[in-house]
Amino acid sequence: MEKGYAAINGTENGNNDDQGKGITEVHPHPKKGVLSSVIDLAEKIVVRSLYGSAKPLHYLAGNFAPAEQETPPHTDLSVLGNLPKCLDGEFVRVGPNPRFAPVAGYHWFDGDGMLHGLRIKDGKATYVSRFVKTSRLKQEEFFGAVKFLKIGDLKGLFGLLTAIIYGLRIKLGVLDGSYGMGTGNTALVYHHGRLLALNEGDKPYALKVLEDGDLQTLGLMDYDKRLTHSFTAHPKVDPATGEMFTFGYQFTPPYVTYHVVTKEGYMLDPVPITIPEPVMMHDFAITENYAIFMDLPLYFRPKNMAKGKMVLSFDQTKRARFGILPRYAKDDVQIRWFELPNCYIFHNANAWEDGDEVVLYTCRFPDIDLEMASGPVRKRLGNYRNELYEMRFNLNTGEASQKKLSESAVDFPRINEKYIGRKQRFVYGTRLDSLAKVEGIVKFDLQLEPEVGKEQIEVGGNVKGIFQFGHGRYGSEAIFVPRESDVELEEDDGYLICFVHDENTGKSEVNVIDAKTMSSEPVAVVPLPARVPYGFHAFFVTEEQLKYQA
């Protein structure tokens, strides 16, 4: 494992010479003028005629509301308790934070990416927040208003007309589409000396963590023009080899394209993956020898908008398909497809090989409605069920099976990343309430059986501990940081770190939790000088990784 960590950290051989390659600086050229004004007028007419909702939008209310401005590095924050030495580095979380108010609807996936960072060094902490400086953000700042297409508008006749308006802006040169339209708002990964901000509708954005903890956007990562399509928000970095495995999905054939990026940062040739229809494939998984793709029936069907539906719709008549492909395959001829009952999956915990079987641990929805993350303020989300599952795929017999491991609702599963693709024991997931807010962090033991007959997630059986944030307090995805990175420790010997917001006081903080004991008393709490809205995924960049950034 030690060689793998050196490769990931960019420290192997001490060679960093080629790490500045593959990044394209983003300098879009949008245009104001008569054409822009005419299209704006047409948009206003469409909105007034077909949208007509003045209700407050759920994911722009409360602590889902965006932070109004960036926060430059705010140093010497107070620390309650002690920050362990292993947390020297930068804890970064990204999430949707719309720079401008929407012209009509809004979906939680739509907001501009904002980074929230906590720089820790020698027990001291600095907080910073910065937008991911995407082409989309730069162009909308040029106009001072929203101009790009949004998921929250892609429904019914209004969605069709909105798509046409966006197409006109691109075709007539009002917007510059040459750098993509992504937000960089979903997740983060570190590979080959680069921290990347990810959104599955675009290429990654390369970031740099400065010495004072500030976060700088370097540009669009295209791997020396070898990346010509979108890039998943959930690539996998193998801790033993230092390679990164990734894919992108498109709405035209080939619908999925798989890539391997070497530990030196070179992207190998694309491998098209054949599936029947374009789907939203948010995550995948790897084992030591395989990559696992999920062909789940959340389809991209523009014609559905003519029926008053969203452009992405879940087909309850289809079965879930899981494709297992040798990791270094040159094409998809060797892929094996397995079927299980209909479901949707946003996030996998891990996968590994067990004899003839490939085992996948994942958070499973029996069905999904993306409209639950848009629309007006509500008291609860309808039919929100998401449970931890074990899925097994037998490469010898071709059979597939699944087993439920938890009650609802659990998501954002994280592990000790030393075990990515390898057999491991503990999963740390978020416990969600009826509005998908994070009530607590749950520690699952995969070696134990779940208790039967429970109606909610409680300690007992395979639930080893729950860290509750308390009444009116909600957290976010928790990242596992090992107590020491260069020695063999027990798998759960380390800490969990996450952002927390107190709706009673309006204040935000960072909590550090003992991952082994799951004690109700945090190891450390860092009150923050600014409100941190609820967001998506996080990453911890170690001190060693910071030293070897490109």
FISE-227825 format. One record per residue (C-alpha): chain; x negated, y, z; residue in one letter. Coordinates in Angstrom, 3 decimals. Layout:
<recs>
REC  mol         u         v         w  type
REC    A         X         Y         Z     a
...
</recs>
This chain:
<recs>
REC  mol         u         v         w  type
REC    A     0.000     0.000     0.000     m
REC    A    -2.823     2.443     0.796     e
REC    A    -3.929     2.617    -2.839     k
REC    A    -0.350     3.325    -3.868     g
REC    A    -0.020     6.205    -1.412     y
REC    A    -3.259     7.711    -2.700     a
REC    A    -1.880     7.523    -6.210     a
REC    A     1.380     9.179    -5.189     i
REC    A    -0.404    11.903    -3.252     n
REC    A    -2.563    12.695    -6.272     g
REC    A    -5.709    12.062    -4.230     t
REC    A    -6.979     8.898    -5.913     e
REC    A   -10.459     9.543    -7.408     n
REC    A   -10.047    13.189    -6.388     g
REC    A    -9.154    14.019    -9.983     n
REC    A    -6.612    16.764   -10.558     n
REC    A    -7.866    18.067   -13.910     d
REC    A    -4.856    17.122   -16.046     d
REC    A    -2.088    18.112   -13.648     q
REC    A    -1.267    21.463   -15.229     g
REC    A    -0.064    19.817   -18.442     k
REC    A     3.473    19.033   -19.435     g
REC    A     5.080    22.220   -18.060     i
REC    A     6.816    24.718   -20.355     t
REC    A     7.228    28.240   -19.029     e
REC    A    10.854    29.357   -19.317     v
REC    A    11.374    32.641   -21.171     h
REC    A    14.872    32.587   -22.700     p
REC    A    16.103    35.293   -25.089     h
REC    A    19.820    35.955   -24.557     p
REC    A    21.445    38.848   -26.439     k
REC    A    23.942    41.502   -25.476     k
REC    A    25.955    43.385   -28.053     g
REC    A    29.220    43.356   -29.968     v
REC    A    29.388    39.566   -30.378     l
REC    A    28.820    39.052   -26.684     s
REC    A    31.541    41.540   -25.778     s
REC    A    34.073    39.997   -28.181     v
REC    A    33.464    36.509   -26.752     i
REC    A    33.789    37.905   -23.208     d
REC    A    37.152    39.418   -24.147     l
REC    A    38.352    36.113   -25.590     a
REC    A    37.294    34.377   -22.385     e
REC    A    39.247    36.850   -20.251     k
REC    A    42.379    36.256   -22.322     i
REC    A    42.031    32.473   -21.979     v
REC    A    41.473    32.710   -18.223     v
REC    A    44.479    34.991   -17.677     r
REC    A    46.717    32.899   -19.907     s
REC    A    45.801    29.376   -18.858     l
REC    A    44.006    29.398   -15.512     y
REC    A    46.015    31.777   -13.382     g
REC    A    44.982    30.514    -9.951     s
REC    A    44.081    33.023    -7.270     a
REC    A    43.738    30.437    -4.494     k
REC    A    40.404    30.332    -2.598     p
REC    A    38.176    27.570    -3.929     l
REC    A    37.286    24.851    -1.425     h
REC    A    33.603    24.549    -2.313     y
REC    A    33.126    28.313    -2.130     l
REC    A    34.680    28.585     1.342     a
REC    A    33.250    28.230     4.843     g
REC    A    29.707    26.890     4.865     n
REC    A    30.077    25.653     1.309     f
REC    A    29.972    29.339     0.341     a
REC    A    26.686    30.414    -1.261     p
REC    A    23.928    32.291     0.506     a
REC    A    24.096    35.780    -0.944     e
REC    A    20.351    36.279    -1.210     q
REC    A    17.001    34.546    -1.000     e
REC    A    15.011    34.588     2.234     t
REC    A    11.265    35.303     1.900     p
REC    A     9.000    33.333     4.267     p
REC    A    10.137    34.001     7.847     h
REC    A     7.276    32.971    10.113     t
REC    A     6.791    31.962    13.762     d
REC    A    10.277    30.592    14.310     l
REC    A    11.168    29.463    17.804     s
REC    A    10.887    25.709    18.339     v
REC    A    12.900    23.882    20.977     l
REC    A    10.912    20.777    21.857     g
REC    A     7.802    19.785    19.924     n
REC    A     7.260    19.235    16.218     l
REC    A     5.236    16.012    15.749     p
REC    A     1.926    16.271    13.892     k
REC    A     3.209    13.965    11.136     c
REC    A     5.676    16.716    10.157     l
REC    A     2.891    19.029     9.000     d
REC    A     4.008    19.752     5.461     g
REC    A     7.181    21.219     3.963     e
REC    A    10.711    19.901     4.360     f
REC    A    12.740    21.037     1.347     v
REC    A    16.411    20.633     0.548     r
REC    A    18.208    21.713    -2.618     v
REC    A    21.879    22.345    -3.240     g
REC    A    24.418    24.301    -5.294     p
REC    A    24.428    28.043    -4.617     n
REC    A    26.196    30.017    -7.375     p
REC    A    24.438    33.312    -8.051     r
REC    A    27.625    34.843    -9.466     f
REC    A    31.339    34.291    -8.830     a
REC    A    32.997    31.900   -11.298     p
REC    A    35.316    33.318   -13.930     v
REC    A    37.839    30.557   -13.210     a
REC    A    37.371    27.154   -11.539     g
REC    A    34.417    25.808    -9.611     y
REC    A    33.138    22.302    -8.947     h
REC    A    30.580    21.593    -6.224     w
REC    A    28.213    20.271    -8.912     f
REC    A    28.247    23.652   -10.727     d
REC    A    26.233    25.969    -8.477     g
REC    A    22.740    27.263    -9.224     d
REC    A    20.031    25.346    -7.415     g
REC    A    18.770    26.937    -4.210     m
REC    A    15.826    25.546    -2.266     l
REC    A    15.678    25.742     1.520     h
REC    A    12.232    25.032     2.918     g
REC    A    10.774    24.608     6.391     l
REC    A     6.981    24.837     6.374     r
REC    A     5.514    23.115     9.438     i
REC    A     1.882    23.418    10.482     k
REC    A     0.332    22.758    13.898     d
REC    A     3.692    22.856    15.661     g
REC    A     4.760    26.176    14.086     k
REC    A     7.550    26.666    11.575     a
REC    A     8.359    29.028     8.695     t
REC    A    11.688    29.156     6.818     y
REC    A    12.176    30.221     3.200     v
REC    A    14.928    30.009     0.591     s
REC    A    14.522    30.513    -3.157     r
REC    A    16.556    29.893    -6.275     f
REC    A    15.233    27.381    -8.775     v
REC    A    14.411    29.804   -11.596     k
REC    A    16.148    27.935   -14.392     t
REC    A    16.852    29.221   -17.887     s
REC    A    20.534    29.262   -16.946     r
REC    A    19.929    31.446   -13.877     l
REC    A    17.652    33.871   -15.741     k
REC    A    20.180    34.368   -18.519     q
REC    A    23.122    34.896   -16.189     e
REC    A    21.050    37.396   -14.203     e
REC    A    20.415    39.187   -17.519     f
REC    A    24.181    39.510   -18.040     f
REC    A    25.052    39.887   -14.344     g
REC    A    27.791    37.277   -14.676     a
REC    A    28.543    33.605   -15.308     v
REC    A    28.179    32.641   -18.979     k
REC    A    27.368    28.920   -19.020     f
REC    A    29.749    25.978   -19.147     l
REC    A    30.917    24.576   -15.800     k
REC    A    32.263    21.156   -14.820     i
REC    A    34.956    22.872   -12.771     g
REC    A    36.523    24.285   -15.965     d
REC    A    36.448    21.143   -18.120     l
REC    A    40.050    20.074   -17.683     k
REC    A    43.054    20.288   -19.996     g
REC    A    43.545    22.816   -22.773     l
REC    A    41.730    25.394   -20.680     f
REC    A    38.684    23.120   -20.640     g
REC    A    38.759    22.642   -24.417     l
REC    A    38.895    26.379   -25.030     l
REC    A    36.164    27.017   -22.438     t
REC    A    33.915    24.538   -24.234     a
REC    A    34.572    26.280   -27.552     i
REC    A    33.699    29.663   -26.012     i
REC    A    30.440    28.278   -24.655     y
REC    A    29.652    26.738   -28.049     g
REC    A    30.137    30.124   -29.695     l
REC    A    27.764    31.780   -27.229     r
REC    A    25.084    29.235   -28.138     i
REC    A    25.734    29.198   -31.900     k
REC    A    25.816    32.996   -32.225     l
REC    A    22.679    33.491   -30.121     g
REC    A    24.352    35.194   -27.166     v
REC    A    22.864    32.452   -25.005     l
REC    A    19.524    30.768   -25.634     d
REC    A    20.023    27.016   -25.417     g
REC    A    16.422    26.073   -26.200     s
REC    A    15.560    25.493   -22.528     y
REC    A    18.651    23.484   -21.622     g
REC    A    21.518    24.440   -19.337     m
REC    A    20.669    22.673   -16.079     g
REC    A    20.875    24.077   -12.572     t
REC    A    18.112    22.188   -10.739     g
REC    A    20.578    21.829    -7.859     n
REC    A    20.695    18.109    -7.035     t
REC    A    17.533    16.419    -5.776     a
REC    A    13.746    16.559    -5.410     l
REC    A    10.871    14.180    -6.065     v
REC    A     7.074    14.428    -5.795     y
REC    A     4.916    12.725    -8.398     h
REC    A     1.368    13.246    -9.688     h
REC    A     0.791    16.459    -7.773     g
REC    A     4.114    18.036    -8.673     r
REC    A     7.288    18.688    -6.715     l
REC    A    10.226    18.510    -9.137     l
REC    A    13.724    19.990    -8.786     a
REC    A    16.209    17.721   -10.546     l
REC    A    19.620    17.926   -12.175     n
REC    A    20.760    15.075   -14.384     e
REC    A    22.010    17.397   -17.117     g
REC    A    18.544    18.725   -17.904     d
REC    A    14.799    18.182   -17.671     k
REC    A    13.075    18.629   -14.287     p
REC    A    11.791    21.981   -13.057     y
REC    A     8.273    21.913   -11.634     a
REC    A     7.799    23.715    -8.313     l
REC    A     4.846    24.720    -6.199     k
REC    A     4.758    25.103    -2.427     v
REC    A     2.530    28.046    -1.575     l
REC    A     0.318    28.207     1.494     e
REC    A     2.834    30.310     3.432     d
REC    A     5.633    27.884     2.572     g
REC    A     7.098    29.966    -0.243     d
REC    A     8.585    28.038    -3.152     l
REC    A     7.653    28.982    -6.710     q
REC    A     9.248    27.699    -9.934     t
REC    A     6.530    26.951   -12.490     l
REC    A     8.649    25.932   -15.460     g
REC    A    10.411    23.110   -17.262     l
REC    A     8.711    19.711   -17.111     m
REC    A     8.742    18.059   -20.549     d
REC    A     5.712    15.738   -20.275     y
REC    A     3.931    17.305   -23.254     d
REC    A     7.150    17.213   -25.314     k
REC    A     7.586    13.448   -24.746     r
REC    A    10.757    14.053   -22.741     l
REC    A    13.459    15.017   -25.228     t
REC    A    16.604    14.316   -23.205     h
REC    A    18.023    14.765   -19.709     s
REC    A    16.341    13.285   -16.634     f
REC    A    18.092    11.593   -13.716     t
REC    A    18.298    13.294   -10.336     a
REC    A    17.140     9.993    -8.773     h
REC    A    13.896     8.687   -10.286     p
REC    A    11.996     6.068    -8.273     k
REC    A     8.306     6.286    -7.371     v
REC    A     6.711     2.907    -6.670     d
REC    A     4.624     3.252    -3.482     p
REC    A     2.231     0.492    -4.555     a
REC    A     1.490     1.536    -8.148     t
REC    A     2.120     5.296    -8.088     g
REC    A     4.285     5.015   -11.214     e
REC    A     7.591     6.825   -11.572     m
REC    A    10.589     5.093   -13.170     f
REC    A    13.335     7.249   -14.572     t
REC    A    16.138     7.507   -17.112     f
REC    A    18.502    10.002   -18.667     g
REC    A    22.053     9.647   -19.918     y
REC    A    23.538    11.388   -22.917     q
REC    A    26.968    11.759   -24.491     f
REC    A    25.729    10.583   -27.903     t
REC    A    23.969     7.282   -28.720     p
REC    A    21.763     6.000   -27.243     p
REC    A    23.818     6.755   -24.153     y
REC    A    20.972     5.859   -21.755     v
REC    A    17.198     6.154   -22.215     t
REC    A    14.690     4.610   -19.803     y
REC    A    11.128     5.817   -19.159     h
REC    A     8.067     4.866   -17.145     v
REC    A     5.687     7.653   -16.099     v
REC    A     2.189     6.437   -15.209     t
REC    A     0.489     7.420   -11.960     k
REC    A    -1.591     9.817   -14.091     e
REC    A     1.595    11.608   -15.137     g
REC    A     1.823    10.279   -18.714     y
REC    A     5.324     9.416   -19.937     m
REC    A     5.436     6.144   -21.880     l
REC    A     7.609     5.562   -24.942     d
REC    A    11.382     5.709   -24.455     p
REC    A    13.449     2.530   -24.092     v
REC    A    17.052     2.987   -25.304     p
REC    A    19.635     1.117   -23.188     i
REC    A    22.765     0.017   -25.059     t
REC    A    26.122     0.507   -23.332     i
REC    A    29.592     0.735   -24.935     p
REC    A    30.529     4.313   -23.952     e
REC    A    28.913     7.391   -22.413     p
REC    A    29.159     7.295   -18.607     v
REC    A    27.988     9.353   -15.655     m
REC    A    25.096     7.206   -14.378     m
REC    A    23.930     9.128   -11.335     h
REC    A    21.428     6.670    -9.841     d
REC    A    19.613     3.417   -10.506     f
REC    A    17.142     1.217    -8.619     a
REC    A    13.868    -0.674    -9.010     i
REC    A    12.319    -3.817    -7.574     t
REC    A     8.721    -4.974    -8.011     e
REC    A     9.575    -6.418   -11.428     n
REC    A    12.927    -4.982   -12.547     y
REC    A    14.930    -1.822   -13.131     a
REC    A    18.672    -1.900   -12.334     i
REC    A    21.113     0.186   -14.404     f
REC    A    24.742     0.792   -13.447     m
REC    A    27.332     0.950   -16.235     d
REC    A    30.270     2.095   -14.106     l
REC    A    33.547     3.292   -15.654     p
REC    A    33.308     7.027   -14.994     l
REC    A    33.502     7.904   -18.679     y
REC    A    32.790    11.065   -20.613     f
REC    A    35.929    11.377   -22.734     r
REC    A    36.499    14.894   -24.153     p
REC    A    39.815    13.826   -25.718     k
REC    A    41.211    13.372   -22.209     n
REC    A    41.236    17.151   -21.828     m
REC    A    44.002    17.263   -24.435     a
REC    A    46.032    15.134   -21.986     k
REC    A    45.443    17.583   -19.130     g
REC    A    42.662    15.520   -17.524     k
REC    A    39.029    16.202   -16.654     m
REC    A    36.364    15.480   -19.235     v
REC    A    34.936    12.834   -16.846     l
REC    A    37.541    10.270   -15.849     s
REC    A    37.482     6.965   -13.978     f
REC    A    38.989     3.989   -15.835     d
REC    A    40.518     1.629   -13.277     q
REC    A    41.035    -1.095   -15.892     t
REC    A    37.304    -1.735   -16.392     k
REC    A    34.861    -3.810   -14.368     r
REC    A    31.561    -2.538   -12.974     a
REC    A    28.486    -3.687   -14.911     r
REC    A    24.918    -3.902   -13.615     f
REC    A    22.045    -4.355   -16.043     g
REC    A    18.718    -5.836   -14.890     i
REC    A    15.739    -5.149   -17.154     l
REC    A    12.052    -6.069   -16.709     p
REC    A    10.335    -2.850   -15.583     r
REC    A     7.859    -2.702   -18.456     y
REC    A    10.186    -3.856   -21.258     a
REC    A     9.665    -2.137   -24.619     k
REC    A    13.341    -2.466   -25.554     d
REC    A    16.591    -3.648   -23.957     d
REC    A    16.645    -7.110   -25.561     v
REC    A    15.821    -8.740   -22.195     q
REC    A    18.444    -6.882   -20.166     i
REC    A    20.855    -9.127   -18.212     r
REC    A    24.317    -7.744   -17.514     w
REC    A    26.350    -8.780   -14.442     f
REC    A    29.942    -7.871   -13.600     e
REC    A    31.567    -7.038   -10.265     l
REC    A    34.942    -5.523    -9.332     p
REC    A    35.572    -1.973   -10.470     n
REC    A    33.758     0.706    -8.454     c
REC    A    31.670     3.844    -8.644     y
REC    A    28.297     4.486    -7.015     i
REC    A    26.534     7.784    -6.504     f
REC    A    23.626     6.558    -4.375     h
REC    A    21.636     3.386    -3.853     n
REC    A    19.579     2.691    -0.735     a
REC    A    17.088     0.168    -2.121     n
REC    A    16.693    -3.074    -4.059     a
REC    A    14.337    -6.047    -4.029     w
REC    A    13.917    -9.610    -5.233     e
REC    A    14.926   -12.590    -3.097     d
REC    A    14.069   -15.848    -4.875     g
REC    A    16.226   -16.053    -8.021     d
REC    A    18.307   -13.092    -6.894     e
REC    A    17.981    -9.350    -7.209     v
REC    A    19.535    -7.666    -4.158     v
REC    A    20.931    -4.124    -4.238     l
REC    A    22.026    -2.093    -1.183     y
REC    A    24.302     0.729    -2.159     t
REC    A    27.151     3.062    -1.145     c
REC    A    30.255     1.976    -3.059     r
REC    A    33.472     3.818    -3.925     f
REC    A    36.374     1.506    -4.907     p
REC    A    37.430     4.344    -7.216     d
REC    A    36.494     7.978    -7.729     i
REC    A    38.149    11.256    -8.701     d
REC    A    35.669    14.041    -9.442     l
REC    A    38.428    16.602    -8.929     e
REC    A    38.039    15.992    -5.189     m
REC    A    34.933    18.211    -5.349     a
REC    A    36.749    21.142    -6.950     s
REC    A    39.990    23.080    -6.630     g
REC    A    41.533    25.110    -3.795     p
REC    A    40.834    24.859    -0.063     v
REC    A    42.336    21.721     1.485     r
REC    A    42.501    19.989     4.853     k
REC    A    41.229    16.622     3.638     r
REC    A    40.078    14.832     0.499     l
REC    A    42.538    12.272    -0.787     g
REC    A    41.526     8.592    -0.771     n
REC    A    37.919     9.280     0.154     y
REC    A    36.399     5.856     0.815     r
REC    A    32.706     5.043     0.517     n
REC    A    31.106     2.020     2.185     e
REC    A    27.683     0.383     2.413     l
REC    A    27.518    -2.828     0.353     y
REC    A    25.093    -5.628    -0.413     e
REC    A    25.208    -6.807    -4.047     m
REC    A    23.408    -9.914    -5.324     r
REC    A    22.630   -10.823    -8.930     f
REC    A    21.398   -14.357    -9.590     n
REC    A    19.036   -14.371   -12.576     l
REC    A    19.210   -18.170   -12.780     n
REC    A    22.984   -18.755   -12.722     t
REC    A    24.187   -15.365   -13.998     g
REC    A    26.526   -15.019   -11.017     e
REC    A    27.082   -11.815    -9.042     a
REC    A    28.485   -11.308    -5.544     s
REC    A    29.010    -8.472    -3.092     q
REC    A    29.513    -8.045     0.652     k
REC    A    30.840    -5.073     2.570     k
REC    A    28.489    -3.886     5.328     l
REC    A    30.263    -0.854     6.791     s
REC    A    33.484     1.029     7.224     e
REC    A    34.050     4.362     5.469     s
REC    A    32.602     6.834     4.863     a
REC    A    28.835     6.592     4.442     v
REC    A    26.582     8.065     1.742     d
REC    A    23.172     9.666     1.087     f
REC    A    21.325     6.495     2.217     p
REC    A    17.595     6.896     2.886     r
REC    A    14.841     4.478     3.874     i
REC    A    11.182     4.482     4.803     n
REC    A     9.926     5.083     1.249     e
REC    A     6.909     2.869     1.796     k
REC    A     9.382     0.056     1.040     y
REC    A    10.923     1.283    -2.226     i
REC    A    11.550    -1.817    -4.343     g
REC    A    10.485    -4.134    -1.500     r
REC    A    12.335    -6.003     1.202     k
REC    A    13.032    -3.830     4.234     q
REC    A    15.319    -3.625     7.210     r
REC    A    16.658    -0.171     8.075     f
REC    A    18.902     2.250     6.170     v
REC    A    19.760     5.738     7.425     y
REC    A    23.025     7.021     5.979     g
REC    A    25.213    10.040     6.536     t
REC    A    28.568     9.549     8.236     r
REC    A    31.114    11.720     6.404     l
REC    A    34.419    13.170     7.555     d
REC    A    37.567    13.555     5.450     s
REC    A    36.119    16.656     3.746     l
REC    A    32.772    14.994     2.934     a
REC    A    30.996    16.981     5.652     k
REC    A    28.226    15.132     7.498     v
REC    A    29.286    14.332    11.067     e
REC    A    26.233    12.259    11.938     g
REC    A    23.415     9.970    10.864     i
REC    A    23.915     6.196    11.052     v
REC    A    21.086     3.651    11.384     k
REC    A    21.920     0.301     9.760     f
REC    A    19.987    -2.923    10.374     d
REC    A    20.227    -5.050     7.221     l
REC    A    19.123    -8.162     9.116     q
REC    A    22.271    -8.101    11.268     l
REC    A    25.870    -8.864    10.333     e
REC    A    28.546    -6.152    10.500     p
REC    A    31.162    -6.449    13.236     e
REC    A    34.532    -7.568    11.909     v
REC    A    37.793    -5.725    12.551     g
REC    A    36.475    -2.201    12.994     k
REC    A    38.307     0.761    11.481     e
REC    A    35.440     3.235    11.716     q
REC    A    31.678     3.273    11.957     i
REC    A    30.639     2.496    15.543     e
REC    A    27.514     1.203    17.268     v
REC    A    27.447    -2.593    17.266     g
REC    A    26.740    -5.370    14.812     g
REC    A    24.532    -3.958    12.057     n
REC    A    24.956    -0.366    13.311     v
REC    A    21.927     0.197    15.555     k
REC    A    22.577     3.820    16.378     g
REC    A    24.478     6.966    15.460     i
REC    A    23.198    10.499    15.926     f
REC    A    26.278    12.732    16.227     q
REC    A    25.865    16.448    15.506     f
REC    A    28.728    17.410    17.807     g
REC    A    32.093    19.149    17.511     h
REC    A    32.134    21.674    14.675     g
REC    A    28.518    20.881    13.760     r
REC    A    27.589    19.249    10.461     y
REC    A    24.339    18.041     9.020     g
REC    A    22.908    16.864     5.720     s
REC    A    20.865    14.053     4.225     e
REC    A    18.161    13.017     6.701     a
REC    A    14.658    12.210     5.437     i
REC    A    12.524     9.559     7.143     f
REC    A     8.928    10.606     7.921     v
REC    A     6.618     7.870     9.315     p
REC    A     4.780     8.708    12.535     r
REC    A     1.495     8.039    10.779     e
REC    A     1.109     7.460     7.052     s
REC    A    -2.243     5.673     6.886     d
REC    A    -1.701     2.837     9.376     v
REC    A     0.640    -0.140     9.511     e
REC    A     3.559     0.737    11.775     l
REC    A     6.947    -0.785    12.411     e
REC    A     9.328     0.217     9.629     e
REC    A    11.417     2.550    11.798     d
REC    A     8.497     4.147    13.680     d
REC    A     8.981     7.751    12.682     g
REC    A    11.370    10.687    12.578     y
REC    A    14.418    11.899    10.692     l
REC    A    14.575    15.547     9.701     i
REC    A    17.643    17.394     8.414     c
REC    A    19.416    20.733     8.219     f
REC    A    22.386    21.320    10.553     v
REC    A    25.039    24.045    10.569     h
REC    A    27.195    24.997    13.561     d
REC    A    30.594    26.223    12.365     e
REC    A    31.390    27.440    15.883     n
REC    A    28.553    29.997    15.847     t
REC    A    27.820    30.360    12.134     g
REC    A    24.165    29.479    12.823     k
REC    A    21.948    26.936    11.069     s
REC    A    18.974    24.936    12.304     e
REC    A    16.688    22.023    11.544     v
REC    A    16.917    18.910    13.734     n
REC    A    14.187    16.307    14.209     v
REC    A    15.518    12.918    15.396     i
REC    A    13.705     9.859    16.748     d
REC    A    14.361     7.299    13.992     a
REC    A    13.550     4.327    16.212     k
REC    A    15.735     5.100    19.236     t
REC    A    18.343     7.363    17.584     m
REC    A    18.459     9.228    20.897     s
REC    A    21.235    11.802    21.203     s
REC    A    18.602    14.355    22.238     e
REC    A    16.655    15.736    19.255     p
REC    A    12.872    15.612    19.405     v
REC    A    12.857    19.210    18.167     a
REC    A    15.300    21.895    17.044     v
REC    A    14.271    24.881    14.919     v
REC    A    16.897    27.682    14.840     p
REC    A    16.880    29.404    11.441     l
REC    A    17.126    33.120    10.613     p
REC    A    19.676    32.565     7.828     a
REC    A    22.751    30.442     7.173     r
REC    A    22.008    27.283     5.163     v
REC    A    25.047    26.182     3.117     p
REC    A    25.930    22.506     2.828     y
REC    A    23.973    20.954    -0.009     g
REC    A    22.687    17.792    -1.595     f
REC    A    19.319    16.039    -1.384     h
REC    A    16.071    16.718     0.449     a
REC    A    12.411    15.725     0.366     f
REC    A     9.464    15.938     2.741     f
REC    A     6.175    17.009     1.149     v
REC    A     3.246    15.905     3.310     t
REC    A     0.276    18.107     4.133     e
REC    A    -1.900    15.887     1.945     e
REC    A     0.491    16.224    -0.990     q
REC    A     0.459    20.001    -0.557     l
REC    A    -3.329    20.030    -0.907     k
REC    A    -3.248    18.174    -4.202     y
REC    A    -0.488    20.048    -5.986     q
REC    A    -0.994    20.830    -9.647     a
</recs>
